[in-house]
Amino acid sequence: MITRKILATGIAALALSSCSTITHTSQTAAVDTQVYNLTVADMKVASKKDSVTVDWKWNPLSTVSLKAQKESATHTLLGKSDADVLVEPQYIVNRRGIFRGGSVTVTGYPATYSDFRPMTADDAEKIATVNGDYNTVIVNPVISTTADKVVKPARRPTSPIMRSRRAMNNYQFVNVLGGVVFDIDDQVEAGYQFGAMYGKVGQNWGWYGKFTLSTAMCWRETYGYHHESNEERKWTPSVTVGGIKTLGHGFSGFAGVGLGGYFVNEYDNYIDKDVTKFSIPVEIGFMKRFHRVNVMLGATYATPLSSGSGNVDFFLGLGYAF
């Protein structure tokens, strides 16, 4: 009897020592379940195209992008036709040149939305049809049951790289500039100049116009029984026009010719004086565009038409491209 109790106790102890406890940890995640009810509408498209032309004037203090000009023309046409959207819009841009602004002509099919409603099974079937294997797309994200102009064949998209190249190689600019004025004969003290430059850069060639004012301290000395000496600051304007050659990667070179003046020292009848005389300036320079910022460097030679050796004007410029 004692032996059976000892055996039973040993078996129970062995069973208890062989047990293990397993703990399970569970995780839950919140799932946002919402049902979206899409809204569709009919779009009625006019059977004939309509067009409108919007003009803009050049303003050096405020520039409007071509994209904004197109949007303005589109809104004008929609207001004229009392429409909600323009189907197949086409734009013709006309730039009139320096200080003259331009115009945008937009042409398209005016269209209006109507019968806004929750999507039905019939609407869903139409969407599935146009998004199937028929290689068609919807011009606007609505379903039209009143006009067949809404469903259009898929078009091959234009290359954005080519558009960016055209945009980079066609722009206008306004630069402000300044520099120093040297008399080649070193008879007149060095002066300085400042001015502005406006132009247009094209795919290969462009043009520009530049206006500057040059100044220097001019001396006048009279020799004889009564020696007199005085100084006076004198100014001379200069206007040049020329061409711009596109070199690539934002670089361009320019050269021009114009009308202006130069400083020269003359001696006549015991009078030694610095004067300004008529000149035909010629110039050359380079320009680099960094996105919307222009940086330029150049030199102008004010040719001597009467006396002296002329002046050399070195200038730097900074401007805005648009």
C-alpha positions in Angstrom: 0.0 0.0 0.0 2.8 2.4 0.9 4.6 1.4 -2.3 1.5 2.4 -4.4 1.2 5.8 -2.7 4.9 6.5 -3.4 4.6 5.5 -7.0 1.5 7.7 -7.5 3.1 10.7 -5.9 6.2 10.3 -8.2 4.1 10.1 -11.3 2.1 13.3 -10.3 5.4 15.2 -9.6 6.8 14.2 -13.0 3.7 15.3 -14.7 3.7 18.7 -13.0 7.4 19.3 -13.8 6.8 18.6 -17.5 4.1 21.3 -17.9 4.8 24.7 -19.5 2.9 27.9 -19.9 2.4 29.5 -23.3 1.3 33.2 -23.6 -0.1 34.5 -26.9 -0.1 38.3 -27.7 -2.5 39.5 -30.4 -2.4 42.9 -32.2 -5.3 44.8 -33.9 -5.2 47.6 -36.4 -7.9 50.1 -37.1 -9.2 50.0 -40.7 -11.0 53.0 -42.1 -14.0 51.7 -44.0 -15.9 54.3 -45.9 -18.2 54.0 -48.9 -17.7 56.7 -51.5 -20.6 57.7 -53.7 -19.3 59.3 -56.9 -21.1 62.1 -58.6 -21.5 62.3 -62.3 -23.1 64.8 -64.7 -24.1 65.4 -68.3 -22.1 67.7 -70.4 -23.6 69.5 -73.4 -21.0 70.5 -76.0 -21.8 73.2 -78.6 -21.8 71.9 -82.2 -19.7 74.9 -83.5 -16.4 76.3 -82.3 -16.1 79.7 -80.8 -13.1 82.0 -80.4 -12.0 85.2 -78.7 -8.8 87.3 -78.7 -7.3 88.9 -75.6 -4.6 91.6 -75.9 -2.0 92.5 -73.3 0.3 95.5 -73.1 4.0 95.5 -72.2 4.8 96.6 -68.7 8.4 96.5 -67.4 7.3 96.7 -63.8 4.8 93.8 -63.9 5.0 90.7 -66.0 2.3 88.0 -66.5 3.3 84.5 -67.7 2.0 83.1 -71.0 0.1 80.4 -69.0 -1.8 83.1 -67.2 -2.5 84.9 -70.5 -4.0 81.7 -71.9 -6.1 81.2 -68.8 -7.4 84.8 -69.0 -8.4 84.2 -72.7 -10.1 80.9 -71.8 -12.1 82.6 -69.0 -13.1 85.4 -71.3 -14.4 82.9 -73.9 -16.3 80.9 -71.2 -18.0 84.2 -70.0 -18.9 85.1 -73.5 -20.5 81.7 -74.2 -21.9 81.3 -70.7 -20.2 77.9 -70.6 -18.5 75.9 -67.8 -15.6 74.3 -69.7 -13.9 74.5 -73.1 -13.4 71.3 -75.1 -10.4 70.9 -77.4 -9.0 74.4 -76.7 -6.4 75.7 -79.2 -4.2 78.8 -78.7 -2.5 81.2 -81.1 0.0 83.5 -79.4 1.1 86.7 -81.1 4.0 88.7 -79.7 4.2 92.2 -81.3 7.8 93.0 -80.3 9.5 95.5 -78.1 7.3 97.6 -75.8 4.2 96.5 -77.8 2.8 93.5 -75.8 0.9 90.8 -77.7 -2.3 88.8 -77.9 -3.7 85.3 -77.3 -6.5 83.8 -79.5 -8.3 80.8 -78.0 -10.7 78.5 -80.0 -12.7 75.6 -78.8 -16.1 74.0 -78.2 -18.0 75.7 -75.2 -19.7 73.1 -73.0 -22.0 73.2 -70.0 -22.6 70.8 -67.1 -26.1 69.7 -66.1 -28.0 67.0 -64.2 -25.5 66.4 -61.4 -26.5 63.1 -59.7 -25.1 60.1 -57.7 -23.6 57.5 -60.0 -26.1 54.8 -61.1 -25.6 51.4 -62.5 -26.1 52.7 -66.0 -23.4 55.4 -65.4 -21.0 52.8 -64.1 -21.6 50.6 -67.2 -20.7 53.6 -69.4 -17.6 54.3 -67.4 -16.5 50.6 -67.7 -17.2 50.8 -71.5 -15.0 53.8 -72.2 -12.3 52.5 -69.9 -12.2 49.1 -71.6 -10.3 47.9 -74.7 -11.6 50.6 -77.0 -8.5 52.8 -76.6 -10.6 55.9 -75.7 -10.4 58.5 -73.0 -12.8 61.0 -71.5 -11.8 64.6 -72.0 -13.3 65.7 -68.7 -14.0 63.6 -65.6 -17.7 63.5 -66.1 -20.1 61.3 -68.2 -21.9 62.9 -71.1 -25.1 61.5 -72.4 -26.0 64.4 -74.7 -23.0 64.8 -77.0 -20.6 62.4 -78.7 -17.7 65.0 -78.6 -16.9 64.0 -75.0 -15.3 60.7 -75.9 -12.2 61.3 -77.9 -9.5 59.1 -79.3 -6.4 58.9 -77.2 -3.7 61.4 -78.4 0.0 61.0 -78.3 1.3 63.4 -75.7 3.8 66.0 -76.8 7.3 65.7 -75.4 7.9 67.9 -72.2 11.6 67.9 -73.0 11.0 69.7 -76.3 8.7 72.2 -74.6 11.3 73.0 -72.0 14.0 73.5 -74.7 11.8 75.9 -76.6 11.0 77.8 -73.4 14.7 78.1 -72.5 15.7 79.3 -75.9 12.9 81.9 -76.3 12.6 84.7 -73.8 12.8 88.4 -73.2 15.0 90.1 -70.7 15.7 93.4 -68.9 19.2 94.1 -67.5 20.6 96.9 -65.4 24.3 97.6 -65.9 27.2 99.6 -64.6 30.9 99.9 -65.2 34.0 102.1 -65.6 35.1 104.4 -68.4 38.8 104.7 -69.4 40.4 107.2 -71.7 42.9 105.3 -73.8 45.3 108.3 -73.9 45.1 108.5 -70.1 44.5 112.2 -70.3 41.0 112.2 -68.7 40.3 110.8 -65.2 38.5 107.5 -65.2 34.8 107.8 -64.9 31.8 105.5 -64.6 28.6 104.6 -66.5 25.2 103.0 -65.8 22.3 102.1 -67.9 19.8 99.5 -68.9 19.5 96.8 -71.7 16.4 95.2 -73.1 16.2 92.4 -75.7 14.8 89.1 -76.9 16.6 85.8 -77.3 15.4 83.3 -79.9 16.3 79.7 -80.9 19.4 80.9 -82.8 19.4 84.7 -82.9 17.9 87.6 -81.0 18.3 91.4 -80.7 18.8 94.0 -78.0 18.9 97.7 -77.3 21.0 99.4 -74.7 21.1 102.9 -73.2 23.9 104.2 -71.0 25.0 107.4 -69.4 28.8 107.9 -68.9 30.4 110.5 -66.7 33.8 111.8 -65.7 35.5 114.7 -63.9 36.8 117.0 -66.7 39.5 119.6 -66.0 40.0 123.0 -67.6 43.3 124.9 -67.2 44.2 128.3 -68.6 47.9 129.2 -68.9 49.3 132.8 -69.3 49.4 135.8 -67.1 46.4 134.5 -65.1 46.5 130.8 -64.5 43.1 129.3 -63.8 42.1 125.8 -63.0 38.7 124.2 -62.4 36.9 120.9 -62.7 33.5 120.0 -63.8 31.5 116.7 -64.0 30.3 116.0 -67.5 27.9 113.5 -68.9 27.5 111.9 -72.3 24.7 109.5 -73.4 25.0 106.4 -75.6 22.5 104.2 -77.4 23.5 100.9 -79.0 21.5 98.2 -80.8 22.7 94.8 -82.0 22.2 91.1 -82.3 22.4 88.2 -79.8 23.6 84.7 -80.8 22.4 81.7 -78.8 25.4 79.5 -77.8 23.6 76.9 -75.8 23.2 75.9 -72.1 22.0 79.4 -71.2 25.0 81.2 -72.8 24.7 83.8 -75.5 27.0 86.4 -77.1 26.0 89.8 -78.3 27.5 92.6 -80.4 26.2 96.0 -81.5 26.9 99.5 -82.7 25.2 102.9 -81.9 25.6 106.6 -81.4 27.1 108.4 -78.4 30.0 110.4 -77.1 33.4 110.0 -75.5 35.8 112.0 -73.3 39.0 113.5 -74.8 41.6 116.1 -73.7 42.4 119.0 -76.0 44.9 121.9 -75.9 44.2 125.1 -77.8 45.4 128.7 -77.3 46.9 128.2 -73.9 43.8 126.3 -72.7 44.1 122.7 -71.7 40.6 121.2 -71.3 38.7 117.9 -71.2 35.6 117.8 -73.5 33.0 115.4 -74.8 32.7 114.7 -78.5 30.6 112.6 -80.8 31.4 108.9 -81.2 30.1 105.7 -82.8 30.4 103.1 -80.1 30.9 99.4 -80.9 30.6 96.7 -78.3 30.8 93.0 -77.6 29.8 90.9 -74.6 28.4 87.6 -73.2 25.4 86.7 -71.2 24.5 83.7 -69.0 21.0 82.9 -67.9 20.4 81.1 -64.6 16.7 80.2 -64.7 15.2 83.7 -64.4 18.4 85.6 -63.6 20.7 87.1 -66.3 24.3 87.9 -65.7 26.3 89.7 -68.4 29.8 91.0 -69.1 31.0 93.2 -71.9 33.0 96.1 -73.2 32.3 99.1 -75.4 34.8 101.0 -77.5 33.8 104.6 -78.1 35.5 105.3 -81.4 37.2 108.7 -81.8 35.8 110.6 -84.8 37.8 113.8 -84.3 40.8 113.6 -81.9 42.3 111.3 -79.3 42.2 107.6 -79.1 38.7 107.1 -77.7 37.4 105.5 -74.6 36.9 101.9 -73.4 34.0 101.1 -71.2 33.8 97.8 -69.3 30.4 96.9 -67.8 28.7 94.2 -65.8 25.0 93.6 -65.8 22.3 91.8 -63.8 18.7 91.3 -65.0 15.5 89.3 -65.2 14.4 86.9 -68.0 10.7 86.4 -68.8 
